[in-house]
Amino acid sequence: MNEVLVKAFGKLDDDAVMEEVKKMQAAGTNAMDILNDLQEGMQEVGQKYAENQYYLSELIMSAEIFKEAIKAIGGIGQADSGKKYGTMILGTVKGDIHDIGKNIVAAVMGCNGFKIIDLGVDVPIAKFVDAVKENQPDFVGISCLLTTNFDNTRETITQVKAAGFQGKFIIGGGPCDEGTVKYVGADALAKDAQEGIKIAKKMLGVN
């Protein structure tokens, strides 16, 4: 673990974070290793938020730093590993603007052989439908951090299925559980990015 990078992220020092990312790239550090350190930094920010040292504005800032760093290493949307697996349409459901967890999923899966098409946050149902028709993905990943948007998630899945999608739906988000999976009509729940990879590979029948 690169403690310099983790500490810089924990302090929300965006210049120091980007400088360290560039140093690691120049030294030939694997993109996944850099990503792991960025996630450690995110966890440190989350801990400070839980302890009331940071507030919502700091969380938003940490998400922006994370996005900037991920773009620098080329993680989001790219199947960077040697093996190539499936394609996932990913987005945060309509009515929800949370994106930190979604961005981590996009980055981690992108670095592990999956092509990620990230639709962003507050995604209208029609945008999911159009993206599925255009890209014919293996998976649709839906992030939902608000229990009040479970109905939107269910309606999104219903309409995407009605449009002819034959793949699998994977949902994620703090309030989601197995009961949510049944309620919205999804196929699986991923509690984090690594679990998402395992679930997707299992569904594809690959190791």
Secondary structure, 3 states (H helix, E strand, C coil): CCHHHHHHHHCCCHHHHHHHHHHHHHCCCCHHHHHHHHHHHHHHHHHHHHCCCCCHHHHHHHHHHHHHHHHHHCCCCCCCCCCCCCEEEEEEECCCCCCHHHHHHHHHHHCCCCEEEECCCCECHHHHHHHHHHHCCCEEEEECCCHHHHHHHHHHHHHHHHCCCCCEEEEECCCCCHHHHHHHCCCEECCCHHHHHHHHHHHHCCC
